[in-house]
């Protein structure tokens, strides 16, 4: 377990890993902290937006909608690999998930995948307190492509936060690995992405 990174440390970690960052408005203080705890943090969660277009995707992830107020993540990863920071603190991205998965992420002792989740948004543990969240611009239909620049950014983001906290790649999971009623990210596999992150963590970040 770890205390969340400050906004400045979060930004510095991303930039040190070579992440292309765009700061959106008042992202440093835009959060849902009044609704519940933020931390201790235990990992990074990857999502897809089910939207298209960078501007529209960033806007909905920052502002949310009637049923789910924003921010809906900490950063939006567009198809060009730019990470748009929209919030810092508690955000509405993870929802409820399986405490067995959280335990395995904390211990970093699972194999290819965490145990299959048996609990979800309605009956699960509060993931918004425990995970950094990144939404990737993708329709999530299995047909919308994942450009190499976007996947490279997912890798760098995961490595940046893991490196800052002293975590390994097993601390990075997909939403579908957390909750039994989610399918994201769809279009690439999290085991392969964790392999990429693990490889990057063996190297010196370009910004050091």
C-alpha atoms as a printed R data frame, in Angstrom:
    type eleno elety resid chain resno       x       y       z
1   ATOM     1    CA   UNK     A     1   0.000   0.000   0.000
2   ATOM     2    CA   UNK     A     2   1.139   3.534  -0.655
3   ATOM     3    CA   UNK     A     3   0.064   7.120  -0.256
4   ATOM     4    CA   UNK     A     4  -1.032   8.614  -3.591
5   ATOM     5    CA   UNK     A     5   1.493  10.665  -5.509
6   ATOM     6    CA   UNK     A     6   1.030  14.406  -5.289
7   ATOM     7    CA   UNK     A     7  -0.094  16.051  -8.499
8   ATOM     8    CA   UNK     A     8   3.413  17.387  -9.100
9   ATOM     9    CA   UNK     A     9   5.064  14.005  -8.445
10  ATOM    10    CA   UNK     A    10   2.478  12.283 -10.665
11  ATOM    11    CA   UNK     A    11   3.207  14.663 -13.543
12  ATOM    12    CA   UNK     A    12   6.967  14.385 -13.036
13  ATOM    13    CA   UNK     A    13   6.815  10.573 -13.076
14  ATOM    14    CA   UNK     A    14   4.917  10.560 -16.373
15  ATOM    15    CA   UNK     A    15   7.290  13.034 -18.010
16  ATOM    16    CA   UNK     A    16  10.360  11.150 -16.776
17  ATOM    17    CA   UNK     A    17   9.024   8.042 -18.523
18  ATOM    18    CA   UNK     A    18   8.742   9.956 -21.804
19  ATOM    19    CA   UNK     A    19   4.950  10.303 -21.715
20  ATOM    20    CA   UNK     A    20   3.524  13.097 -23.865
21  ATOM    21    CA   UNK     A    21   1.265  15.026 -21.491
22  ATOM    22    CA   UNK     A    22  -1.448  17.627 -21.961
23  ATOM    23    CA   UNK     A    23  -2.746  19.306 -18.803
24  ATOM    24    CA   UNK     A    24  -6.491  19.983 -18.992
25  ATOM    25    CA   UNK     A    25  -7.825  22.897 -16.968
26  ATOM    26    CA   UNK     A    26  -7.809  22.515 -13.195
27  ATOM    27    CA   UNK     A    27  -6.893  18.822 -13.290
28  ATOM    28    CA   UNK     A    28  -4.742  19.075 -10.133
29  ATOM    29    CA   UNK     A    29  -7.772  19.810  -7.959
30  ATOM    30    CA   UNK     A    30 -10.540  18.177 -10.028
31  ATOM    31    CA   UNK     A    31 -11.674  15.045  -8.165
32  ATOM    32    CA   UNK     A    32 -14.386  13.249  -6.185
33  ATOM    33    CA   UNK     A    33 -12.568  13.359  -2.846
34  ATOM    34    CA   UNK     A    34 -15.715  14.630  -1.111
35  ATOM    35    CA   UNK     A    35 -17.423  11.319  -1.905
36  ATOM    36    CA   UNK     A    36 -14.895   8.950  -0.388
37  ATOM    37    CA   UNK     A    37 -11.248   8.162   0.253
38  ATOM    38    CA   UNK     A    38  -8.392   8.439  -2.211
39  ATOM    39    CA   UNK     A    39  -5.765   5.970  -1.077
40  ATOM    40    CA   UNK     A    40  -3.980   3.986   0.014
41  ATOM    41    CA   UNK     A    41  -3.299   3.190  -3.632
42  ATOM    42    CA   UNK     A    42  -2.347  -0.243  -4.892
43  ATOM    43    CA   UNK     A    43  -2.243  -0.165  -8.673
44  ATOM    44    CA   UNK     A    44  -3.127   1.194 -12.088
45  ATOM    45    CA   UNK     A    45  -6.292   0.341 -14.008
46  ATOM    46    CA   UNK     A    46  -6.686   0.531 -17.805
47  ATOM    47    CA   UNK     A    47 -10.024   1.210 -19.543
48  ATOM    48    CA   UNK     A    48 -11.450   2.018 -22.956
49  ATOM    49    CA   UNK     A    49 -13.792   4.974 -23.396
50  ATOM    50    CA   UNK     A    50 -16.421   3.541 -25.819
51  ATOM    51    CA   UNK     A    51 -16.113   6.894 -27.606
52  ATOM    52    CA   UNK     A    52 -14.300   8.267 -30.627
53  ATOM    53    CA   UNK     A    53 -12.469  11.528 -31.157
54  ATOM    54    CA   UNK     A    54  -9.974  13.042 -28.773
55  ATOM    55    CA   UNK     A    55 -11.806  16.245 -27.860
56  ATOM    56    CA   UNK     A    56 -15.143  14.569 -27.151
57  ATOM    57    CA   UNK     A    57 -13.490  11.752 -25.207
58  ATOM    58    CA   UNK     A    58 -11.449  14.121 -23.047
59  ATOM    59    CA   UNK     A    59 -14.516  16.267 -22.385
60  ATOM    60    CA   UNK     A    60 -16.706  13.383 -21.188
61  ATOM    61    CA   UNK     A    61 -13.889  11.924 -19.089
62  ATOM    62    CA   UNK     A    62 -13.350  15.280 -17.442
63  ATOM    63    CA   UNK     A    63 -16.986  16.277 -16.958
64  ATOM    64    CA   UNK     A    64 -18.781  12.941 -16.780
65  ATOM    65    CA   UNK     A    65 -22.533  12.809 -17.356
66  ATOM    66    CA   UNK     A    66 -25.752  12.913 -15.337
67  ATOM    67    CA   UNK     A    67 -25.517   9.384 -13.956
68  ATOM    68    CA   UNK     A    68 -21.764   9.484 -13.317
69  ATOM    69    CA   UNK     A    69 -20.100  12.832 -12.558
70  ATOM    70    CA   UNK     A    70 -16.531  13.434 -13.634
71  ATOM    71    CA   UNK     A    71 -13.697  13.090 -13.553
72  ATOM    72    CA   UNK     A    72 -13.984   9.533 -14.869
73  ATOM    73    CA   UNK     A    73 -10.232   8.873 -14.740
74  ATOM    74    CA   UNK     A    74  -6.907  10.556 -14.108
75  ATOM    75    CA   UNK     A    75  -5.754  10.601 -17.715
76  ATOM    76    CA   UNK     A    76  -7.157  10.001 -21.197
77  ATOM    77    CA   UNK     A    77  -4.774   8.295 -23.631
78  ATOM    78    CA   UNK     A    78  -5.586   9.303 -27.198
79  ATOM    79    CA   UNK     A    79  -4.730   7.379 -30.338
80  ATOM    80    CA   UNK     A    80  -1.621   9.488 -30.935
81  ATOM    81    CA   UNK     A    81  -0.279   8.483 -27.530
82  ATOM    82    CA   UNK     A    82  -0.869  11.813 -25.793
83  ATOM    83    CA   UNK     A    83  -2.096  11.572 -22.194
84  ATOM    84    CA   UNK     A    84  -4.614  14.258 -21.288
85  ATOM    85    CA   UNK     A    85  -4.674  14.777 -17.518
86  ATOM    86    CA   UNK     A    86  -8.233  15.480 -16.356
87  ATOM    87    CA   UNK     A    87  -8.186  14.745 -12.625
88  ATOM    88    CA   UNK     A    88  -6.113  14.052  -9.557
89  ATOM    89    CA   UNK     A    89  -7.463  12.353  -6.468
90  ATOM    90    CA   UNK     A    90 -10.499  10.113  -6.313
91  ATOM    91    CA   UNK     A    91 -12.141   9.635  -9.721
92  ATOM    92    CA   UNK     A    92 -15.151   7.624 -10.927
93  ATOM    93    CA   UNK     A    93 -13.324   5.001 -12.962
94  ATOM    94    CA   UNK     A    94 -13.005   1.646 -11.195
95  ATOM    95    CA   UNK     A    95 -16.241   1.227  -9.263
96  ATOM    96    CA   UNK     A    96 -16.755  -1.978  -7.340
97  ATOM    97    CA   UNK     A    97 -14.559  -5.004  -7.865
98  ATOM    98    CA   UNK     A    98 -13.369  -8.256  -6.393
99  ATOM    99    CA   UNK     A    99 -11.420  -8.047  -3.104
100 ATOM   100    CA   UNK     A   100  -9.623 -11.290  -4.054
101 ATOM   101    CA   UNK     A   101  -8.197  -9.484  -7.077
102 ATOM   102    CA   UNK     A   102  -7.110  -6.554  -4.919
103 ATOM   103    CA   UNK     A   103  -5.314  -8.909  -2.546
104 ATOM   104    CA   UNK     A   104  -3.402 -10.543  -5.412
105 ATOM   105    CA   UNK     A   105  -2.505  -7.138  -6.904
106 ATOM   106    CA   UNK     A   106  -1.212  -5.932  -3.549
107 ATOM   107    CA   UNK     A   107   0.843  -9.118  -3.120
108 ATOM   108    CA   UNK     A   108   1.867  -9.163  -6.804
109 ATOM   109    CA   UNK     A   109   1.756 -12.951  -6.574
110 ATOM   110    CA   UNK     A   110  -0.489 -14.034  -9.446
111 ATOM   111    CA   UNK     A   111   0.651 -15.604 -12.691
112 ATOM   112    CA   UNK     A   112  -0.548 -14.646 -16.168
113 ATOM   113    CA   UNK     A   113  -3.743 -13.046 -14.880
114 ATOM   114    CA   UNK     A   114  -5.335 -12.225 -11.536
115 ATOM   115    CA   UNK     A   115  -8.095 -14.600 -10.401
116 ATOM   116    CA   UNK     A   116 -11.278 -14.180 -12.415
117 ATOM   117    CA   UNK     A   117 -13.446 -11.604 -10.610
118 ATOM   118    CA   UNK     A   118 -16.719 -12.833  -9.139
119 ATOM   119    CA   UNK     A   119 -17.933  -9.468  -7.852
120 ATOM   120    CA   UNK     A   120 -18.701  -6.281  -9.716
121 ATOM   121    CA   UNK     A   121 -19.844  -2.712  -9.520
122 ATOM   122    CA   UNK     A   122 -22.925  -3.341  -7.359
123 ATOM   123    CA   UNK     A   123 -21.397  -5.656  -4.762
124 ATOM   124    CA   UNK     A   124 -17.641  -5.129  -4.957
125 ATOM   125    CA   UNK     A   125 -14.940  -3.314  -3.034
126 ATOM   126    CA   UNK     A   126 -14.364   0.378  -3.762
127 ATOM   127    CA   UNK     A   127 -11.746   0.518  -6.494
128 ATOM   128    CA   UNK     A   128 -11.898   4.278  -6.885
129 ATOM   129    CA   UNK     A   129  -9.939   4.618  -3.660
130 ATOM   130    CA   UNK     A   130  -7.278   2.096  -4.677
131 ATOM   131    CA   UNK     A   131  -6.349   2.569  -8.338
132 ATOM   132    CA   UNK     A   132  -5.062   5.224 -10.681
133 ATOM   133    CA   UNK     A   133  -7.277   5.090 -13.776
134 ATOM   134    CA   UNK     A   134  -6.527   5.733 -17.444
135 ATOM   135    CA   UNK     A   135  -9.156   5.771 -20.170
136 ATOM   136    CA   UNK     A   136  -7.971   4.944 -23.691
137 ATOM   137    CA   UNK     A   137  -9.865   6.391 -26.646
138 ATOM   138    CA   UNK     A   138 -11.373   3.327 -28.311
139 ATOM   139    CA   UNK     A   139 -14.872   2.154 -29.202
140 ATOM   140    CA   UNK     A   140 -14.265  -1.145 -27.460
141 ATOM   141    CA   UNK     A   141 -15.933  -3.146 -30.226
142 ATOM   142    CA   UNK     A   142 -12.904  -5.281 -31.021
143 ATOM   143    CA   UNK     A   143 -12.617  -3.585 -34.423
144 ATOM   144    CA   UNK     A   144 -11.442  -0.085 -33.547
145 ATOM   145    CA   UNK     A   145  -7.636  -0.178 -33.901
146 ATOM   146    CA   UNK     A   146  -5.114   0.382 -31.147
147 ATOM   147    CA   UNK     A   147  -2.257   2.333 -32.793
148 ATOM   148    CA   UNK     A   148   1.263   1.534 -31.674
149 ATOM   149    CA   UNK     A   149   1.657   5.048 -30.252
150 ATOM   150    CA   UNK     A   150  -1.364   4.533 -28.008
151 ATOM   151    CA   UNK     A   151  -0.156   1.161 -26.729
152 ATOM   152    CA   UNK     A   152   3.294   2.636 -26.155
153 ATOM   153    CA   UNK     A   153   1.667   5.330 -24.002
154 ATOM   154    CA   UNK     A   154  -0.236   2.704 -21.978
155 ATOM   155    CA   UNK     A   155   3.077   0.940 -21.374
156 ATOM   156    CA   UNK     A   156   4.860   4.145 -20.361
157 ATOM   157    CA   UNK     A   157   2.044   5.280 -18.070
158 ATOM   158    CA   UNK     A   158   1.960   1.931 -16.293
159 ATOM   159    CA   UNK     A   159   5.714   1.852 -15.913
160 ATOM   160    CA   UNK     A   160   5.863   5.462 -14.723
161 ATOM   161    CA   UNK     A   161   3.464   4.939 -11.841
162 ATOM   162    CA   UNK     A   162   4.873   1.542 -10.907
163 ATOM   163    CA   UNK     A   163   8.393   2.977 -10.893
164 ATOM   164    CA   UNK     A   164   7.320   5.921  -8.723
165 ATOM   165    CA   UNK     A   165   5.766   3.593  -6.147
166 ATOM   166    CA   UNK     A   166   8.291   0.771  -6.365
167 ATOM   167    CA   UNK     A   167   5.668  -1.629  -7.756
168 ATOM   168    CA   UNK     A   168   6.101  -4.322 -10.390
169 ATOM   169    CA   UNK     A   169   4.073  -4.774 -13.569
170 ATOM   170    CA   UNK     A   170   1.544  -7.036 -11.790
171 ATOM   171    CA   UNK     A   171   0.142  -3.876 -10.209
172 ATOM   172    CA   UNK     A   172  -1.321  -2.878 -13.610
173 ATOM   173    CA   UNK     A   173  -4.667  -4.470 -14.469
174 ATOM   174    CA   UNK     A   174  -7.561  -4.010 -16.853
175 ATOM   175    CA   UNK     A   175 -11.062  -3.110 -15.715
176 ATOM   176    CA   UNK     A   176 -12.274  -6.538 -16.857
177 ATOM   177    CA   UNK     A   177  -9.774  -8.117 -14.458
178 ATOM   178    CA   UNK     A   178 -11.250  -6.138 -11.549
179 ATOM   179    CA   UNK     A   179 -15.000  -6.394 -12.074
180 ATOM   180    CA   UNK     A   180 -17.147  -9.272 -13.359
181 ATOM   181    CA   UNK     A   181 -19.431  -6.910 -15.279
182 ATOM   182    CA   UNK     A   182 -16.770  -5.093 -17.329
183 ATOM   183    CA   UNK     A   183 -15.069  -5.969 -20.636
184 ATOM   184    CA   UNK     A   184 -12.461  -3.243 -21.006
185 ATOM   185    CA   UNK     A   185  -9.949  -2.831 -22.397
186 ATOM   186    CA   UNK     A   186 -11.002  -4.814 -25.461
187 ATOM   187    CA   UNK     A   187  -8.637  -5.155 -28.396
188 ATOM   188    CA   UNK     A   188  -5.362  -6.032 -26.682
189 ATOM   189    CA   UNK     A   189  -4.385  -8.367 -23.856
190 ATOM   190    CA   UNK     A   190  -3.323  -7.211 -20.416
191 ATOM   191    CA   UNK     A   191  -0.849 -10.101 -19.918
192 ATOM   192    CA   UNK     A   192   1.116  -8.914 -22.944
193 ATOM   193    CA   UNK     A   193   0.933  -5.315 -21.757
194 ATOM   194    CA   UNK     A   194   2.253  -6.334 -18.351
195 ATOM   195    CA   UNK     A   195   5.149  -8.061 -20.098
196 ATOM   196    CA   UNK     A   196   5.911  -4.802 -21.886
197 ATOM   197    CA   UNK     A   197   5.740  -2.827 -18.648
198 ATOM   198    CA   UNK     A   198   7.988  -5.331 -16.875
199 ATOM   199    CA   UNK     A   199  10.554  -4.964 -19.650
200 ATOM   200    CA   UNK     A   200  10.450  -1.184 -19.434
201 ATOM   201    CA   UNK     A   201  10.910  -1.277 -15.673
202 ATOM   202    CA   UNK     A   202  14.246  -3.008 -16.228
203 ATOM   203    CA   UNK     A   203  15.516   0.028 -18.121
204 ATOM   204    CA   UNK     A   204  16.407   3.565 -17.054
205 ATOM   205    CA   UNK     A   205  13.573   6.010 -17.839
206 ATOM   206    CA   UNK     A   206  14.481   8.422 -20.641
207 ATOM   207    CA   UNK     A   207  13.901  11.473 -18.434
208 ATOM   208    CA   UNK     A   208  16.459  10.428 -15.817
